[in-house]
């Protein structure tokens, strides 16, 4: 599997100027090739091939007076910019043809030197990890890297990034093997929320840190300072950088907290089940700021990636599953309830449920049922699927279950070795 490792780097003034040239040359090659393809499409001409664009916009352009400065940077940087454009077009074509899942992707757009993020990509021929904590980049020089952890293997590619706050990062892609953890006999369902970030089916509640809300006062003051600066002035640029650094600090804190919480959940449980939330739809409501502050999509993506890396099972249940409407004790569907109703009593069995605890238990039961059904279907169709351990819930014998989401029966446990502590 491929993993990406990001590190903070600290280039000196000369290296910053060399990186700025590399960013600019890669951007020019991208824009020139994109312009040629758009003009060919408008004129009804065939789609220009990458080899022709490489010869015209890189090899021959270096010999012209207007593009002679392209020779000041590594040719790998320019070739990778063209390859990135090819990937962007392929993603766009796959999206409109229905070959790519998820929301529709638009066509590639022109890049600007005023973009908040600048980046170049290099393959293994254009950089070297050196002794002394530095990385040599072709036609840039040695750059000091803050090695927070060692690389597990020799990197295959490198991306040098400059973010909106002026910080520099190096992102290495490494081919490595999954690091499976010892098997555990626990499984958990997760219900995500805003006031309480996550409620686990075992009763654990993770409070929401609300990093953006806590930084709002300072951000408000910084935005006031920015509004008083004249447009185009150096003082306005300094004020903009202050705001960008504050937002980067908030994002870093949220990302670090997500990593710690997701790692703990993956280590403690053999299987993790979550609900497939429509985050983009919820983010268009009055709860938009709180939804973005919580970062549900990033957290779920971390759970999925770490489960694959550590040999755990990760499953998503349908977003229309009525987890908040079904009693986790008897399985009777009690109907929809407004958001302000945080506790309710089942009319069938009289059990009193906390809304979030009940939803997390139903998520666990629905995830187990989906996993069992997928395993049975794979056995019939001879698809490859990881070996299934004995699970609680629905059984192959066709035992009748209650109406609604199949719930875990009292006294049933998932069998398996208990070696992880």
C-alpha positions, 0 to 999 in steps of 0.5 A: 500500500502507498502512504504519504508522509508530510514534514515541515521544511525550512528553506533559506532565502536562496532556496525560497527564491529557487522554489518560487521559480519552480512554482512559477515555471510549473504553473506556466507549463500547466497554463500553456498546455491547458490553453492549447487544449482549450483552443483545439477543442473550441476549433474542433481539432483533435485532442492534443497528445501529451508528447506533442505538448511536451515537445512544443511547450517544454523542449522547444519553448526553452529555446525561445526568448520568451520562455528561456527561463524554463531551463532554470528549473529541473525538467522533471518539474515541468514534465510532472506539471504536464502529467498532473494536467493529464490526470486532471483531464482524465478525472474530469472525463471519468466524472462526466462519463459516470466512471468516477464515483462521488460528486461531479468534477469540473474541467481543469482551470488556469493557475495563478501566482496569487493562488493560496497554495503552490506546489511542485511534484518530483519523481525519484530522479529529481530528489535525494534524501541526504544525511544530516536531516536535509533533502536535495532537490534538483536545481534548488539545493539542500533543504532542511527538514524537520523529521518528526518520524523516520520514513519506513522505506525509500520514497518514490515521489516528492511534493513540495508545497507552500501554503497560504501562510507561507509555510513549506512542506515536503510530502513523500509517497512511500510503498510499504506493507500494512502493519496489522495489529493483533486481533481484538474481540470488540466491535463498535458503532459510532454516531457522529454529532455536533455537541458530542462529536462521537458516541460509541456503542460501548457508551464512550462519549467524545466531546467536540473540541470546537477549535474554530469556535474557540478561535473566532474572537481572535479571527474577528479581530484580525479580520477587522485589522485587514479591513482597515488596510489599503488594498495592494499595500504591504501592510495588507499582505502582512495582515492577510498572512496573520489570518492565514496562519491563524486558520492554519493553526486551527486546521492543524489542531483539528487534524492532530485531534482527529488523528489521535481519536481515530487511532485510539478507536482503531487500536481498541476495536476489530471492526468499526461501523459508521453512518454514511453522512451527507456532509455536503448537504448538511453544510448548506444549512444553518449548521454549516459552521459547526459541521465544518468545524467538526470535520466529519468527512476527514475523521471518517476518512482517517478511520477508513485508511487506518483500518486498512493499514492495521488490518481492521474492518471498516464499514459504512451503513446507508445514510437513510438507515433509521438509526434514531427511530428504531429501539435498539432493545426490541427493534420496533420503529418508533417514528422520526423525532425532532432534534431537540428530543435527546431522550425518548421512551419506546412505546413497545417495551418501555425502554428509555433511550438516549438518542445518541446512544441508541443510534450508535447501538443501531449503527453497530447492529446494522453494520454487522448485518451488512457485513454478514450479508456481504460475506454470504454474497461473496461466498455464492459469487466466489468474490474475494473477501477477507475471512469472516469471523463468527458474528452476533446478530443475524445467523445463517440459519435464518432465525427470525429477528424483530422489526427494524434493525436487527439488534444484538441479542442479550448474552451474544458475543463475537468470538475471537482471540483476545490478545490485544490490550 
